């Protein structure tokens, strides 16, 4: 059995809330934002706020295979 390095066991505490930043307009939001859009571009996660996602919906959907729409 392997063990974590000293101090590596946090006792299962919840993950720290992270600040999301919209990749388009730069607005930030604390914690989970279920209405935001997440896109993986060139292996990097990019988040878009509801307003930016709504304004660019056609462009976002245009990148999907037709089976998705």
N, C-alpha and C positions, 0 to 999 in steps of 0.2 A: 504494500500500500504506500502511495506517495502522500506527502503532506504539503500544504501550502507554505510558502516562506513565512517567516515570523511576521505576525501582524497582517497576514494575507487573508485571514478569515474574518469577515466583517459581521459574522453572526446572522447573515441572511437579511440584512437591512435593505430597505427599498432603495432603488437607484435614485440618485440625485436628479431633480428635474433639470432638464437642459433648456437652454434658450434657443429657439428656432429663429432663423433669419430668412426672410424671403429673398430668394436669389435674384428677383427682378427689381423690387422696389426698396428692399432693405429694411422693411418694418420688422420688428422683433416681437416674439410672443414667448411667454414663459410656459413651460410644461407642454403637455400633449394638446395638439390642435387637430381634432378629428376632421375638420372641414378643409384643412390645408392639403395640397397635392404634393406628393413626393415623386420625384423623377430620378432615375439613375442614368446619368449621362457620362460616358467614358469611364465607368466604374466609380463615379462620385455621386453621392446622394445630394440632390438639390431640392429644396422645399419652396413652395409657392403659396402665398396667402390666398384666401378665398377670392379677393378682388382681382388679383393678377391672374389666377387660374380661370376665373369667369370671363375676364376680358380676352383671354387667349385660348379659349376652349377649342375652337376650330383647329388651331395650330397643334394643340396637344393631341386631339383626336386624329389629326392628319398623319401623325407618326405611327399610329397603331395599324396592325394588320387588319384587313377588312373583316376577318372573322370576329374581331372584337366589337364591331359596330355593324 
